[in-house]
Amino acid sequence: AYSGGVYNDPRCSKRSANHAVLVVGYGTYEGTKYWLIKNSWGTSWGLDGYMMMARDANNMCGIRNYGSYPLV
């Protein structure tokens, strides 16, 4: 379970997606670039419902594969 820090797990598949999250920002934490993502599992998960996922880390969990946005 994620509880803090920048998530970086090379076992996370970069080819198949099984969950959607919302990227709401980005930054650097202790020298590591990250995407700030919001999960749909509520505020009891992660950092009040958010997670820092490694950015520029070999397409962690396929985060760059399935970007989408609304047409308004």
mmCIF file as Biopython writes it, N, C-alpha, C and O atoms, coordinates in Angstrom:
data_model
#
loop_
_atom_site.group_PDB
_atom_site.id
_atom_site.type_symbol
_atom_site.label_atom_id
_atom_site.label_alt_id
_atom_site.label_comp_id
_atom_site.label_asym_id
_atom_site.label_entity_id
_atom_site.label_seq_id
_atom_site.pdbx_PDB_ins_code
_atom_site.Cartn_x
_atom_site.Cartn_y
_atom_site.Cartn_z
_atom_site.occupancy
_atom_site.B_iso_or_equiv
_atom_site.auth_seq_id
_atom_site.auth_asym_id
_atom_site.pdbx_PDB_model_num
ATOM 1   N N  . ALA A ? 1  ? 0.839   -1.187 0.000   1.0 0.0 1  A 1 
ATOM 2   C CA . ALA A ? 1  ? 0.000   0.000  0.000   1.0 0.0 1  A 1 
ATOM 3   C C  . ALA A ? 1  ? 0.884   1.250  0.000   1.0 0.0 1  A 1 
ATOM 4   O O  . ALA A ? 1  ? 1.910   1.306  0.678   1.0 0.0 1  A 1 
ATOM 5   N N  . TYR A ? 2  ? 0.465   2.233  -0.765  1.0 0.0 2  A 1 
ATOM 6   C CA . TYR A ? 2  ? 1.217   3.482  -0.855  1.0 0.0 2  A 1 
ATOM 7   C C  . TYR A ? 2  ? 0.949   4.338  0.377   1.0 0.0 2  A 1 
ATOM 8   O O  . TYR A ? 2  ? -0.202  4.541  0.763   1.0 0.0 2  A 1 
ATOM 9   N N  . SER A ? 3  ? 2.025   4.841  0.993   1.0 0.0 3  A 1 
ATOM 10  C CA . SER A ? 3  ? 1.843   5.685  2.175   1.0 0.0 3  A 1 
ATOM 11  C C  . SER A ? 3  ? 2.694   6.947  2.152   1.0 0.0 3  A 1 
ATOM 12  O O  . SER A ? 3  ? 2.686   7.710  3.118   1.0 0.0 3  A 1 
ATOM 13  N N  . GLY A ? 4  ? 3.430   7.181  1.066   1.0 0.0 4  A 1 
ATOM 14  C CA . GLY A ? 4  ? 4.212   8.403  0.962   1.0 0.0 4  A 1 
ATOM 15  C C  . GLY A ? 4  ? 5.461   8.213  0.132   1.0 0.0 4  A 1 
ATOM 16  O O  . GLY A ? 4  ? 5.813   7.093  -0.237  1.0 0.0 4  A 1 
ATOM 17  N N  . GLY A ? 5  ? 6.131   9.321  -0.160  1.0 0.0 5  A 1 
ATOM 18  C CA . GLY A ? 5  ? 7.313   9.284  -1.010  1.0 0.0 5  A 1 
ATOM 19  C C  . GLY A ? 5  ? 6.937   9.171  -2.475  1.0 0.0 5  A 1 
ATOM 20  O O  . GLY A ? 5  ? 5.756   9.133  -2.820  1.0 0.0 5  A 1 
ATOM 21  N N  . VAL A ? 6  ? 7.937   9.117  -3.329  1.0 0.0 6  A 1 
ATOM 22  C CA . VAL A ? 6  ? 7.696   8.996  -4.770  1.0 0.0 6  A 1 
ATOM 23  C C  . VAL A ? 6  ? 7.604   7.516  -5.122  1.0 0.0 6  A 1 
ATOM 24  O O  . VAL A ? 6  ? 8.551   6.758  -4.913  1.0 0.0 6  A 1 
ATOM 25  N N  . TYR A ? 7  ? 6.456   7.115  -5.656  1.0 0.0 7  A 1 
ATOM 26  C CA . TYR A ? 7  ? 6.235   5.718  -6.040  1.0 0.0 7  A 1 
ATOM 27  C C  . TYR A ? 7  ? 7.051   5.407  -7.283  1.0 0.0 7  A 1 
ATOM 28  O O  . TYR A ? 7  ? 6.929   6.084  -8.304  1.0 0.0 7  A 1 
ATOM 29  N N  . ASN A ? 8  ? 7.881   4.382  -7.189  1.0 0.0 8  A 1 
ATOM 30  C CA . ASN A ? 8  ? 8.708   3.965  -8.319  1.0 0.0 8  A 1 
ATOM 31  C C  . ASN A ? 8  ? 8.923   2.465  -8.202  1.0 0.0 8  A 1 
ATOM 32  O O  . ASN A ? 8  ? 9.815   2.012  -7.484  1.0 0.0 8  A 1 
ATOM 33  N N  . ASP A ? 9  ? 8.100   1.695  -8.912  1.0 0.0 9  A 1 
ATOM 34  C CA . ASP A ? 9  ? 8.163   0.236  -8.862  1.0 0.0 9  A 1 
ATOM 35  C C  . ASP A ? 9  ? 8.350   -0.286 -10.277 1.0 0.0 9  A 1 
ATOM 36  O O  . ASP A ? 9  ? 7.405   -0.252 -11.064 1.0 0.0 9  A 1 
ATOM 37  N N  . PRO A ? 10 ? 9.539   -0.768 -10.627 1.0 0.0 10 A 1 
ATOM 38  C CA . PRO A ? 10 ? 9.792   -1.238 -11.990 1.0 0.0 10 A 1 
ATOM 39  C C  . PRO A ? 10 ? 8.920   -2.423 -12.394 1.0 0.0 10 A 1 
ATOM 40  O O  . PRO A ? 10 ? 8.835   -2.741 -13.580 1.0 0.0 10 A 1 
ATOM 41  N N  . ARG A ? 11 ? 8.272   -3.081 -11.439 1.0 0.0 11 A 1 
ATOM 42  C CA . ARG A ? 11 ? 7.380   -4.199 -11.775 1.0 0.0 11 A 1 
ATOM 43  C C  . ARG A ? 11 ? 6.029   -3.724 -12.296 1.0 0.0 11 A 1 
ATOM 44  O O  . ARG A ? 11 ? 5.281   -4.516 -12.869 1.0 0.0 11 A 1 
ATOM 45  N N  . CYS A ? 12 ? 5.706   -2.463 -12.112 1.0 0.0 12 A 1 
ATOM 46  C CA . CYS A ? 12 ? 4.428   -1.925 -12.577 1.0 0.0 12 A 1 
ATOM 47  C C  . CYS A ? 12 ? 4.447   -1.873 -14.104 1.0 0.0 12 A 1 
ATOM 48  O O  . CYS A ? 12 ? 5.322   -1.243 -14.698 1.0 0.0 12 A 1 
ATOM 49  N N  . SER A ? 13 ? 3.482   -2.535 -14.730 1.0 0.0 13 A 1 
ATOM 50  C CA . SER A ? 13 ? 3.459   -2.663 -16.189 1.0 0.0 13 A 1 
ATOM 51  C C  . SER A ? 13 ? 3.316   -1.311 -16.877 1.0 0.0 13 A 1 
ATOM 52  O O  . SER A ? 13 ? 2.476   -0.497 -16.493 1.0 0.0 13 A 1 
ATOM 53  N N  . LYS A ? 14 ? 4.130   -1.081 -17.884 1.0 0.0 14 A 1 
ATOM 54  C CA . LYS A ? 14 ? 3.983   0.138  -18.680 1.0 0.0 14 A 1 
ATOM 55  C C  . LYS A ? 14 ? 3.184   -0.132 -19.942 1.0 0.0 14 A 1 
ATOM 56  O O  . LYS A ? 14 ? 3.006   0.768  -20.762 1.0 0.0 14 A 1 
ATOM 57  N N  . ARG A ? 15 ? 2.697   -1.360 -20.114 1.0 0.0 15 A 1 
ATOM 58  C CA . ARG A ? 15 ? 1.981   -1.732 -21.332 1.0 0.0 15 A 1 
ATOM 59  C C  . ARG A ? 15 ? 0.477   -1.896 -21.150 1.0 0.0 15 A 1 
ATOM 60  O O  . ARG A ? 15 ? -0.278  -1.683 -22.098 1.0 0.0 15 A 1 
ATOM 61  N N  . SER A ? 16 ? 0.026   -2.269 -19.958 1.0 0.0 16 A 1 
ATOM 62  C CA . SER A ? 16 ? -1.407  -2.496 -19.773 1.0 0.0 16 A 1 
ATOM 63  C C  . SER A ? 16 ? -1.919  -1.671 -18.594 1.0 0.0 16 A 1 
ATOM 64  O O  . SER A ? 16 ? -1.306  -1.636 -17.527 1.0 0.0 16 A 1 
ATOM 65  N N  . ALA A ? 17 ? -3.036  -1.020 -18.805 1.0 0.0 17 A 1 
ATOM 66  C CA . ALA A ? 17 ? -3.632  -0.183 -17.757 1.0 0.0 17 A 1 
ATOM 67  C C  . ALA A ? 17 ? -4.798  -0.932 -17.121 1.0 0.0 17 A 1 
ATOM 68  O O  . ALA A ? 17 ? -5.558  -1.612 -17.811 1.0 0.0 17 A 1 
ATOM 69  N N  . ASN A ? 18 ? -4.936  -0.803 -15.800 1.0 0.0 18 A 1 
ATOM 70  C CA . ASN A ? 18 ? -6.082  -1.412 -15.128 1.0 0.0 18 A 1 
ATOM 71  C C  . ASN A ? 18 ? -6.769  -0.435 -14.168 1.0 0.0 18 A 1 
ATOM 72  O O  . ASN A ? 18 ? -7.643  -0.826 -13.395 1.0 0.0 18 A 1 
ATOM 73  N N  . HIS A ? 19 ? -6.366  0.829  -14.224 1.0 0.0 19 A 1 
ATOM 74  C CA . HIS A ? 19 ? -6.949  1.828  -13.327 1.0 0.0 19 A 1 
ATOM 75  C C  . HIS A ? 19 ? -6.669  3.213  -13.905 1.0 0.0 19 A 1 
ATOM 76  O O  . HIS A ? 19 ? -5.633  3.432  -14.532 1.0 0.0 19 A 1 
ATOM 77  N N  . ALA A ? 20 ? -7.583  4.133  -13.693 1.0 0.0 20 A 1 
ATOM 78  C CA . ALA A ? 20 ? -7.395  5.505  -14.169 1.0 0.0 20 A 1 
ATOM 79  C C  . ALA A ? 20 ? -7.202  6.441  -12.982 1.0 0.0 20 A 1 
ATOM 80  O O  . ALA A ? 20 ? -7.824  6.271  -11.933 1.0 0.0 20 A 1 
ATOM 81  N N  . VAL A ? 21 ? -6.340  7.423  -13.160 1.0 0.0 21 A 1 
ATOM 82  C CA . VAL A ? 21 ? -6.097  8.455  -12.151 1.0 0.0 21 A 1 
ATOM 83  C C  . VAL A ? 21 ? -6.070  9.805  -12.854 1.0 0.0 21 A 1 
ATOM 84  O O  . VAL A ? 21 ? -6.000  9.874  -14.082 1.0 0.0 21 A 1 
ATOM 85  N N  . LEU A ? 22 ? -6.126  10.858 -12.083 1.0 0.0 22 A 1 
ATOM 86  C CA . LEU A ? 22 ? -6.099  12.210 -12.620 1.0 0.0 22 A 1 
ATOM 87  C C  . LEU A ? 22 ? -4.776  12.871 -12.254 1.0 0.0 22 A 1 
ATOM 88  O O  . LEU A ? 22 ? -4.453  12.995 -11.072 1.0 0.0 22 A 1 
ATOM 89  N N  . VAL A ? 23 ? -4.010  13.293 -13.251 1.0 0.0 23 A 1 
ATOM 90  C CA . VAL A ? 23 ? -2.769  14.022 -12.987 1.0 0.0 23 A 1 
ATOM 91  C C  . VAL A ? 23 ? -3.145  15.471 -12.701 1.0 0.0 23 A 1 
ATOM 92  O O  . VAL A ? 23 ? -3.759  16.138 -13.534 1.0 0.0 23 A 1 
ATOM 93  N N  . VAL A ? 24 ? -2.772  15.952 -11.515 1.0 0.0 24 A 1 
ATOM 94  C CA . VAL A ? 24 ? -3.150  17.306 -11.111 1.0 0.0 24 A 1 
ATOM 95  C C  . VAL A ? 24 ? -1.954  18.233 -10.940 1.0 0.0 24 A 1 
ATOM 96  O O  . VAL A ? 24 ? -2.126  19.426 -10.687 1.0 0.0 24 A 1 
ATOM 97  N N  . GLY A ? 25 ? -0.747  17.697 -11.075 1.0 0.0 25 A 1 
ATOM 98  C CA . GLY A ? 25 ? 0.437   18.535 -10.924 1.0 0.0 25 A 1 
ATOM 99  C C  . GLY A ? 25 ? 1.707   17.732 -11.074 1.0 0.0 25 A 1 
ATOM 100 O O  . GLY A ? 25 ? 1.684   16.543 -11.390 1.0 0.0 25 A 1 
ATOM 101 N N  . TYR A ? 26 ? 2.805   18.401 -10.843 1.0 0.0 26 A 1 
ATOM 102 C CA . TYR A ? 26 ? 4.106   17.745 -10.910 1.0 0.0 26 A 1 
ATOM 103 C C  . TYR A ? 26 ? 5.086   18.532 -10.061 1.0 0.0 26 A 1 
ATOM 104 O O  . TYR A ? 26 ? 4.828   19.675 -9.683  1.0 0.0 26 A 1 
ATOM 105 N N  . GLY A ? 27 ? 6.210   17.906 -9.769  1.0 0.0 27 A 1 
ATOM 106 C CA . GLY A ? 27 ? 7.210   18.582 -8.954  1.0 0.0 27 A 1 
ATOM 107 C C  . GLY A ? 27 ? 8.434   17.717 -8.774  1.0 0.0 27 A 1 
ATOM 108 O O  . GLY A ? 27 ? 8.643   16.747 -9.503  1.0 0.0 27 A 1 
ATOM 109 N N  . THR A ? 28 ? 9.240   18.080 -7.793  1.0 0.0 28 A 1 
ATOM 110 C CA . THR A ? 28 ? 10.441  17.328 -7.440  1.0 0.0 28 A 1 
ATOM 111 C C  . THR A ? 28 ? 10.445  17.145 -5.930  1.0 0.0 28 A 1 
ATOM 112 O O  . THR A ? 28 ? 10.247  18.102 -5.180  1.0 0.0 28 A 1 
ATOM 113 N N  . TYR A ? 29 ? 10.667  15.935 -5.495  1.0 0.0 29 A 1 
ATOM 114 C CA . TYR A ? 29 ? 10.709  15.605 -4.069  1.0 0.0 29 A 1 
ATOM 115 C C  . TYR A ? 29 ? 12.028  14.912 -3.769  1.0 0.0 29 A 1 
ATOM 116 O O  . TYR A ? 29 ? 12.296  13.828 -4.288  1.0 0.0 29 A 1 
ATOM 117 N N  . GLU A ? 30 ? 12.843  15.528 -2.942  1.0 0.0 30 A 1 
ATOM 118 C CA . GLU A ? 30 ? 14.154  14.992 -2.586  1.0 0.0 30 A 1 
ATOM 119 C C  . GLU A ? 30 ? 14.960  14.585 -3.823  1.0 0.0 30 A 1 
ATOM 120 O O  . GLU A ? 30 ? 15.601  13.534 -3.842  1.0 0.0 30 A 1 
ATOM 121 N N  . GLY A ? 31 ? 14.916  15.434 -4.857  1.0 0.0 31 A 1 
ATOM 122 C CA . GLY A ? 31 ? 15.686  15.220 -6.072  1.0 0.0 31 A 1 
ATOM 123 C C  . GLY A ? 31 ? 15.050  14.305 -7.102  1.0 0.0 31 A 1 
ATOM 124 O O  . GLY A ? 31 ? 15.639  14.075 -8.158  1.0 0.0 31 A 1 
ATOM 125 N N  . THR A ? 32 ? 13.855  13.771 -6.824  1.0 0.0 32 A 1 
ATOM 126 C CA . THR A ? 32 ? 13.175  12.868 -7.753  1.0 0.0 32 A 1 
ATOM 127 C C  . THR A ? 32 ? 11.962  13.560 -8.351  1.0 0.0 32 A 1 
ATOM 128 O O  . THR A ? 32 ? 11.109  14.061 -7.618  1.0 0.0 32 A 1 
ATOM 129 N N  . LYS A ? 33 ? 11.875  13.593 -9.677  1.0 0.0 33 A 1 
ATOM 130 C CA . LYS A ? 33 ? 10.726  14.192 -10.360 1.0 0.0 33 A 1 
ATOM 131 C C  . LYS A ? 33 ? 9.505   13.289 -10.176 1.0 0.0 33 A 1 
ATOM 132 O O  . LYS A ? 33 ? 9.614   12.063 -10.187 1.0 0.0 33 A 1 
ATOM 133 N N  . TYR A ? 34 ? 8.340   13.924 -10.008 1.0 0.0 34 A 1 
ATOM 134 C CA . TYR A ? 34 ? 7.117   13.136 -9.840  1.0 0.0 34 A 1 
ATOM 135 C C  . TYR A ? 34 ? 5.923   13.813 -10.502 1.0 0.0 34 A 1 
ATOM 136 O O  . TYR A ? 34 ? 5.911   15.024 -10.721 1.0 0.0 34 A 1 
ATOM 137 N N  . TRP A ? 35 ? 4.914   12.991 -10.816 1.0 0.0 35 A 1 
ATOM 138 C CA . TRP A ? 35 ? 3.579   13.454 -11.178 1.0 0.0 35 A 1 
ATOM 139 C C  . TRP A ? 35 ? 2.758   13.399 -9.903  1.0 0.0 35 A 1 
ATOM 140 O O  . TRP A ? 35 ? 2.848   12.417 -9.166  1.0 0.0 35 A 1 
ATOM 141 N N  . LEU A ? 36 ? 1.967   14.412 -9.621  1.0 0.0 36 A 1 
ATOM 142 C CA . LEU A ? 36 ? 1.028   14.364 -8.507  1.0 0.0 36 A 1 
ATOM 143 C C  . LEU A ? 36 ? -0.291  13.863 -9.076  1.0 0.0 36 A 1 
ATOM 144 O O  . LEU A ? 36 ? -0.894  14.511 -9.931  1.0 0.0 36 A 1 
ATOM 145 N N  . ILE A ? 37 ? -0.732  12.711 -8.598  1.0 0.0 37 A 1 
ATOM 146 C CA . ILE A ? 37 ? -1.961  12.133 -9.132  1.0 0.0 37 A 1 
ATOM 147 C C  . ILE A ? 37 ? -3.019  12.060 -8.043  1.0 0.0 37 A 1 
ATOM 148 O O  . ILE A ? 37 ? -2.713  11.905 -6.861  1.0 0.0 37 A 1 
ATOM 149 N N  . LYS A ? 38 ? -4.278  12.176 -8.471  1.0 0.0 38 A 1 
ATOM 150 C CA . LYS A ? 38 ? -5.413  12.033 -7.567  1.0 0.0 38 A 1 
ATOM 151 C C  . LYS A ? 38 ? -6.083  10.706 -7.892  1.0 0.0 38 A 1 
ATOM 152 O O  . LYS A ? 38 ? -6.409  10.426 -9.046  1.0 0.0 38 A 1 
ATOM 153 N N  . ASN A ? 39 ? -6.280  9.908  -6.875  1.0 0.0 39 A 1 
ATOM 154 C CA . ASN A ? 39 ? -6.926  8.617  -7.042  1.0 0.0 39 A 1 
ATOM 155 C C  . ASN A ? 39 ? -8.413  8.752  -6.719  1.0 0.0 39 A 1 
ATOM 156 O O  . ASN A ? 39 ? -8.832  9.734  -6.107  1.0 0.0 39 A 1 
ATOM 157 N N  . SER A ? 40 ? -9.203  7.772  -7.129  1.0 0.0 40 A 1 
ATOM 158 C CA . SER A ? 40 ? -10.647 7.802  -6.894  1.0 0.0 40 A 1 
ATOM 159 C C  . SER A ? 40 ? -11.045 7.020  -5.644  1.0 0.0 40 A 1 
ATOM 160 O O  . SER A ? 40 ? -12.235 6.800  -5.417  1.0 0.0 40 A 1 
ATOM 161 N N  . TRP A ? 41 ? -10.089 6.601  -4.839  1.0 0.0 41 A 1 
ATOM 162 C CA . TRP A ? 41 ? -10.373 5.749  -3.687  1.0 0.0 41 A 1 
ATOM 163 C C  . TRP A ? 41 ? -10.615 6.527  -2.407  1.0 0.0 41 A 1 
ATOM 164 O O  . TRP A ? 41 ? -10.732 5.918  -1.343  1.0 0.0 41 A 1 
ATOM 165 N N  . GLY A ? 42 ? -10.692 7.829  -2.467  1.0 0.0 42 A 1 
ATOM 166 C CA . GLY A ? 42 ? -11.010 8.631  -1.293  1.0 0.0 42 A 1 
ATOM 167 C C  . GLY A ? 42 ? -9.790  9.093  -0.519  1.0 0.0 42 A 1 
ATOM 168 O O  . GLY A ? 42 ? -8.659  8.711  -0.819  1.0 0.0 42 A 1 
ATOM 169 N N  . THR A ? 43 ? -10.041 9.916  0.472   1.0 0.0 43 A 1 
ATOM 170 C CA . THR A ? 43 ? -8.956  10.558 1.211   1.0 0.0 43 A 1 
ATOM 171 C C  . THR A ? 43 ? -8.247  9.636  2.196   1.0 0.0 43 A 1 
ATOM 172 O O  . THR A ? 43 ? -7.196  9.999  2.726   1.0 0.0 43 A 1 
ATOM 173 N N  . SER A ? 44 ? -8.793  8.462  2.449   1.0 0.0 44 A 1 
ATOM 174 C CA . SER A ? 44 ? -8.112  7.529  3.358   1.0 0.0 44 A 1 
ATOM 175 C C  . SER A ? 44 ? -6.970  6.796  2.660   1.0 0.0 44 A 1 
ATOM 176 O O  . SER A ? 44 ? -6.175  6.127  3.319   1.0 0.0 44 A 1 
ATOM 177 N N  . TRP A ? 45 ? -6.878  6.914  1.342   1.0 0.0 45 A 1 
ATOM 178 C CA . TRP A ? 45 ? -5.811  6.272  0.571   1.0 0.0 45 A 1 
ATOM 179 C C  . TRP A ? 45 ? -4.657  7.250  0.362   1.0 0.0 45 A 1 
ATOM 180 O O  . TRP A ? 45 ? -4.884  8.442  0.155   1.0 0.0 45 A 1 
ATOM 181 N N  . GLY A ? 46 ? -3.444  6.758  0.413   1.0 0.0 46 A 1 
ATOM 182 C CA . GLY A ? 46 ? -2.267  7.562  0.077   1.0 0.0 46 A 1 
ATOM 183 C C  . GLY A ? 46 ? -2.110  8.798  0.935   1.0 0.0 46 A 1 
ATOM 184 O O  . GLY A ? 46 ? -2.263  8.746  2.155   1.0 0.0 46 A 1 
ATOM 185 N N  . LEU A ? 47 ? -1.801  9.911  0.286   1.0 0.0 47 A 1 
ATOM 186 C CA . LEU A ? 47 ? -1.622  11.205 0.956   1.0 0.0 47 A 1 
ATOM 187 C C  . LEU A ? 47 ? -2.903  12.012 0.782   1.0 0.0 47 A 1 
ATOM 188 O O  . LEU A ? 47 ? -2.983  12.886 -0.080  1.0 0.0 47 A 1 
ATOM 189 N N  . ASP A ? 48 ? -3.894  11.715 1.599   1.0 0.0 48 A 1 
ATOM 190 C CA . ASP A ? 48 ? -5.223  12.343 1.487   1.0 0.0 48 A 1 
ATOM 191 C C  . ASP A ? 48 ? -5.827  12.153 0.107   1.0 0.0 48 A 1 
ATOM 192 O O  . ASP A ? 48 ? -6.464  13.064 -0.422  1.0 0.0 48 A 1 
ATOM 193 N N  . GLY A ? 49 ? -5.635  10.973 -0.486  1.0 0.0 49 A 1 
ATOM 194 C CA . GLY A ? 49 ? -6.202  10.661 -1.790  1.0 0.0 49 A 1 
ATOM 195 C C  . GLY A ? 49 ? -5.267  10.925 -2.954  1.0 0.0 49 A 1 
ATOM 196 O O  . GLY A ? 49 ? -5.642  10.711 -4.107  1.0 0.0 49 A 1 
ATOM 197 N N  . TYR A ? 50 ? -4.066  11.381 -2.677  1.0 0.0 50 A 1 
ATOM 198 C CA . TYR A ? 50 ? -3.089  11.713 -3.718  1.0 0.0 50 A 1 
ATOM 199 C C  . TYR A ? 50 ? -1.856  10.820 -3.612  1.0 0.0 50 A 1 
ATOM 200 O O  . TYR A ? 50 ? -1.630  10.154 -2.602  1.0 0.0 50 A 1 
ATOM 201 N N  . MET A ? 51 ? -1.071  10.828 -4.678  1.0 0.0 51 A 1 
ATOM 202 C CA . MET A ? 51 ? 0.162   10.046 -4.727  1.0 0.0 51 A 1 
ATOM 203 C C  . MET A ? 51 ? 1.177   10.772 -5.591  1.0 0.0 51 A 1 
ATOM 204 O O  . MET A ? 51 ? 0.821   11.435 -6.565  1.0 0.0 51 A 1 
ATOM 205 N N  . MET A ? 52 ? 2.434   10.641 -5.228  1.0 0.0 52 A 1 
ATOM 206 C CA . MET A ? 52 ? 3.521   11.128 -6.079  1.0 0.0 52 A 1 
ATOM 207 C C  . MET A ? 52 ? 4.062   9.930  -6.855  1.0 0.0 52 A 1 
ATOM 208 O O  . MET A ? 52 ? 4.597   8.994  -6.261  1.0 0.0 52 A 1 
ATOM 209 N N  . MET A ? 53 ? 3.922   9.958  -8.179  1.0 0.0 53 A 1 
ATOM 210 C CA . MET A ? 53 ? 4.400   8.863  -9.027  1.0 0.0 53 A 1 
ATOM 211 C C  . MET A ? 53 ? 5.600   9.338  -9.835  1.0 0.0 53 A 1 
ATOM 212 O O  . MET A ? 53 ? 5.583   10.434 -10.396 1.0 0.0 53 A 1 
ATOM 213 N N  . ALA A ? 54 ? 6.628   8.521  -9.892  1.0 0.0 54 A 1 
ATOM 214 C CA . ALA A ? 54 ? 7.865   8.879  -10.585 1.0 0.0 54 A 1 
ATOM 215 C C  . ALA A ? 54 ? 7.578   9.385  -12.000 1.0 0.0 54 A 1 
ATOM 216 O O  . ALA A ? 54 ? 6.833   8.763  -12.758 1.0 0.0 54 A 1 
ATOM 217 N N  . ARG A ? 55 ? 8.177   10.511 -12.336 1.0 0.0 55 A 1 
ATOM 218 C CA . ARG A ? 55 ? 8.045   11.127 -13.661 1.0 0.0 55 A 1 
ATOM 219 C C  . ARG A ? 55 ? 9.370   10.951 -14.387 1.0 0.0 55 A 1 
ATOM 220 O O  . ARG A ? 55 ? 10.432  11.032 -13.768 1.0 0.0 55 A 1 
ATOM 221 N N  . ASP A ? 56 ? 9.319   10.710 -15.689 1.0 0.0 56 A 1 
ATOM 222 C CA . ASP A ? 56 ? 10.522  10.468 -16.493 1.0 0.0 56 A 1 
ATOM 223 C C  . ASP A ? 56 ? 11.271  9.245  -15.986 1.0 0.0 56 A 1 
ATOM 224 O O  . ASP A ? 56 ? 12.500  9.209  -16.029 1.0 0.0 56 A 1 
ATOM 225 N N  . ALA A ? 57 ? 10.542  8.242  -15.505 1.0 0.0 57 A 1 
ATOM 226 C CA . ALA A ? 57 ? 11.150  7.015  -14.979 1.0 0.0 57 A 1 
ATOM 227 C C  . ALA A ? 57 ? 10.695  5.823  -15.808 1.0 0.0 57 A 1 
ATOM 228 O O  . ALA A ? 57 ? 10.046  4.908  -15.301 1.0 0.0 57 A 1 
ATOM 229 N N  . ASN A ? 58 ? 11.048  5.848  -17.098 1.0 0.0 58 A 1 
ATOM 230 C CA . ASN A ? 58 ? 10.729  4.719  -17.973 1.0 0.0 58 A 1 
ATOM 231 C C  . ASN A ? 58 ? 9.226   4.466  -18.063 1.0 0.0 58 A 1 
ATOM 232 O O  . ASN A ? 58 ? 8.788   3.315  -18.063 1.0 0.0 58 A 1 
ATOM 233 N N  . ASN A ? 59 ? 8.429   5.548  -18.140 1.0 0.0 59 A 1 
ATOM 234 C CA . ASN A ? 59 ? 6.977   5.446  -18.310 1.0 0.0 59 A 1 
ATOM 235 C C  . ASN A ? 59 ? 6.324   4.633  -17.192 1.0 0.0 59 A 1 
ATOM 236 O O  . ASN A ? 59 ? 5.592   3.680  -17.458 1.0 0.0 59 A 1 
ATOM 237 N N  . MET A ? 60 ? 6.588   5.005  -15.970 1.0 0.0 60 A 1 
ATOM 238 C CA . MET A ? 60 ? 6.084   4.297  -14.794 1.0 0.0 60 A 1 
ATOM 239 C C  . MET A ? 60 ? 4.606   3.967  -14.916 1.0 0.0 60 A 1 
ATOM 240 O O  . MET A ? 60 ? 3.781   4.864  -15.092 1.0 0.0 60 A 1 
ATOM 241 N N  . CYS A ? 61 ? 4.268   2.704  -14.824 1.0 0.0 61 A 1 
ATOM 242 C CA . CYS A ? 61 ? 2.891   2.185  -14.857 1.0 0.0 61 A 1 
ATOM 243 C C  . CYS A ? 61 ? 2.132   2.615  -16.116 1.0 0.0 61 A 1 
ATOM 244 O O  . CYS A ? 61 ? 0.901   2.622  -16.116 1.0 0.0 61 A 1 
ATOM 245 N N  . GLY A ? 62 ? 2.838   2.970  -17.173 1.0 0.0 62 A 1 
ATOM 246 C CA . GLY A ? 62 ? 2.202   3.368  -18.426 1.0 0.0 62 A 1 
ATOM 247 C C  . GLY A ? 62 ? 1.496   4.703  -18.348 1.0 0.0 62 A 1 
ATOM 248 O O  . GLY A ? 62 ? 0.560   4.950  -19.108 1.0 0.0 62 A 1 
ATOM 249 N N  . ILE A ? 63 ? 1.925   5.576  -17.440 1.0 0.0 63 A 1 
ATOM 250 C CA . ILE A ? 63 ? 1.217   6.843  -17.212 1.0 0.0 63 A 1 
ATOM 251 C C  . ILE A ? 63 ? 1.154   7.721  -18.463 1.0 0.0 63 A 1 
ATOM 252 O O  . ILE A ? 63 ? 0.245   8.541  -18.587 1.0 0.0 63 A 1 
ATOM 253 N N  . ARG A ? 64 ? 2.094   7.567  -19.383 1.0 0.0 64 A 1 
ATOM 254 C CA . ARG A ? 64 ? 2.079   8.379  -20.613 1.0 0.0 64 A 1 
ATOM 255 C C  . ARG A ? 64 ? 1.300   7.724  -21.751 1.0 0.0 64 A 1 
ATOM 256 O O  . ARG A ? 64 ? 1.159   8.328  -22.814 1.0 0.0 64 A 1 
ATOM 257 N N  . ASN A ? 65 ? 0.797   6.521  -21.561 1.0 0.0 65 A 1 
ATOM 258 C CA . ASN A ? 65 ? 0.165   5.787  -22.660 1.0 0.0 65 A 1 
ATOM 259 C C  . ASN A ? 65 ? -1.264  6.199  -22.969 1.0 0.0 65 A 1 
ATOM 260 O O  . ASN A ? 65 ? -1.659  6.214  -24.135 1.0 0.0 65 A 1 
ATOM 261 N N  . TYR A ? 66 ? -2.035  6.528  -21.966 1.0 0.0 66 A 1 
ATOM 262 C CA . TYR A ? 66 ? -3.474  6.672  -22.161 1.0 0.0 66 A 1 
ATOM 263 C C  . TYR A ? 66 ? -4.000  8.021  -21.691 1.0 0.0 66 A 1 
ATOM 264 O O  . TYR A ? 66 ? -5.038  8.086  -21.033 1.0 0.0 66 A 1 
ATOM 265 N N  . GLY A ? 67 ? -3.311  9.070  -22.013 1.0 0.0 67 A 1 
ATOM 266 C CA . GLY A ? 67 ? -3.781  10.395 -21.627 1.0 0.0 67 A 1 
ATOM 267 C C  . GLY A ? 67 ? -5.096  10.728 -22.318 1.0 0.0 67 A 1 
ATOM 268 O O  . GLY A ? 67 ? -5.291  10.380 -23.482 1.0 0.0 67 A 1 
ATOM 269 N N  . SER A ? 68 ? -5.987  11.391 -21.618 1.0 0.0 68 A 1 
ATOM 270 C CA . SER A ? 68 ? -7.251  11.823 -22.215 1.0 0.0 68 A 1 
ATOM 271 C C  . SER A ? 68 ? -7.651  13.162 -21.601 1.0 0.0 68 A 1 
ATOM 272 O O  . SER A ? 68 ? -7.148  13.555 -20.549 1.0 0.0 68 A 1 
ATOM 273 N N  . TYR A ? 69 ? -8.550  13.840 -22.268 1.0 0.0 69 A 1 
ATOM 274 C CA . TYR A ? 69 ? -9.021  15.133 -21.793 1.0 0.0 69 A 1 
ATOM 275 C C  . TYR A ? 69 ? -10.423 15.364 -22.331 1.0 0.0 69 A 1 
ATOM 276 O O  . TYR A ? 69 ? -10.783 14.801 -23.364 1.0 0.0 69 A 1 
ATOM 277 N N  . PRO A ? 70 ? -11.220 16.177 -21.654 1.0 0.0 70 A 1 
ATOM 278 C CA . PRO A ? 70 ? -12.591 16.412 -22.103 1.0 0.0 70 A 1 
ATOM 279 C C  . PRO A ? 70 ? -12.634 17.411 -23.255 1.0 0.0 70 A 1 
ATOM 280 O O  . PRO A ? 70 ? -11.793 18.304 -23.355 1.0 0.0 70 A 1 
ATOM 281 N N  . LEU A ? 71 ? -13.612 17.245 -24.104 1.0 0.0 71 A 1 
ATOM 282 C CA . LEU A ? 71 ? -13.899 18.227 -25.153 1.0 0.0 71 A 1 
ATOM 283 C C  . LEU A ? 71 ? -15.107 19.025 -24.688 1.0 0.0 71 A 1 
ATOM 284 O O  . LEU A ? 71 ? -16.177 18.469 -24.442 1.0 0.0 71 A 1 
ATOM 285 N N  . VAL A ? 72 ? -14.923 20.333 -24.570 1.0 0.0 72 A 1 
ATOM 286 C CA . VAL A ? 72 ? -16.033 21.171 -24.106 1.0 0.0 72 A 1 
ATOM 287 C C  . VAL A ? 72 ? -16.388 22.211 -25.136 1.0 0.0 72 A 1 
ATOM 288 O O  . VAL A ? 72 ? -17.302 23.007 -24.919 1.0 0.0 72 A 1 
#
